[in-house]
Amino acid sequence: RKEVEQDPGPFNVPEGATVAFNCTYSNSASQSFFWYRQDCRKEPKLLMSVYSSGNEDGRFTAQLNRASQYISLLIRDSKLSDSATYLCVVMYSGTYKYIFGTGTRLKVLA
Amino acid sequence: DVKVTQSSRYLVKRTGEKVFLECVQDMDHENMFWYRQDPGLGLRLIYFSYDVKMKEKGDIPEGYSVSREKKERFSLILESASTNQTSMYLCASSPPHSGDGYTFGSGTRLTVV
């Protein structure tokens, strides 16, 4: 079993739709959680950190469920520019290393 | 903003060549990392460093070595390039408490022929 698992997609959604991605992690010692966005042939960029209480940044909402060991990303009112691959990232306590999921590809259609 | 610069965007090398990939960051970050990214496999950690002259093996260090002689520079070395090392190589840096997130360089797409 992979340490961090994501549905690869693609998720094809119309503009304006709400879409949600989940990511599961296997190590309960995981401490920090992030969502990164990666455009085609570009480097990953930090989208948002995921806090235990959940957090929101504009149209984006991230949530953490430690009991079930998953994090989620919700995108409301999807824009064409949201088309990208979204990477789930987990860091274990006491390490410097991030563990990346393989990403979920989103296509927002006009 | 933190800037992480990788010396080459695209690189083509021959099998058996020694290859150097350079990465420089300008924000005095302690931690630096080298990943490779392949379709379906995601990002895999090759080596990382949390201080000058310090290095730790990641998940796939075979065939690679690294050098960190100065805090701002972290070099990845392919001792004898092979075709299975054709990949996108990404360098990243972060402050000591990695809970703040990594910043990535723009990547080097290496093709070994």
Boltz contact constraints between the chains, C-beta under 6 A:
constraints:
  - contact:
      token1: [A, 32]
      token2: [B, 99]
      max_distance: 6.0
  - contact:
      token1: [A, 43]
      token2: [B, 90]
      max_distance: 6.0
  - contact:
      token1: [A, 43]
      token2: [B, 104]
      max_distance: 6.0
  - contact:
      token1: [A, 43]
      token2: [B, 106]
      max_distance: 6.0
  - contact:
      token1: [A, 43]
      token2: [B, 107]
      max_distance: 6.0
  - contact:
      token1: [A, 44]
      token2: [B, 104]
      max_distance: 6.0
  - contact:
      token1: [A, 46]
      token2: [B, 101]
      max_distance: 6.0
  - contact:
      token1: [A, 91]
      token2: [B, 98]
      max_distance: 6.0
  - contact:
      token1: [A, 96]
      token2: [B, 31]
      max_distance: 6.0
  - contact:
      token1: [A, 96]
      token2: [B, 50]
      max_distance: 6.0
  - contact:
      token1: [A, 96]
      token2: [B, 98]
      max_distance: 6.0
  - contact:
      token1: [A, 100]
      token2: [B, 42]
      max_distance: 6.0
  - contact:
      token1: [A, 100]
      token2: [B, 43]
      max_distance: 6.0
  - contact:
      token1: [A, 102]
      token2: [B, 42]
      max_distance: 6.0
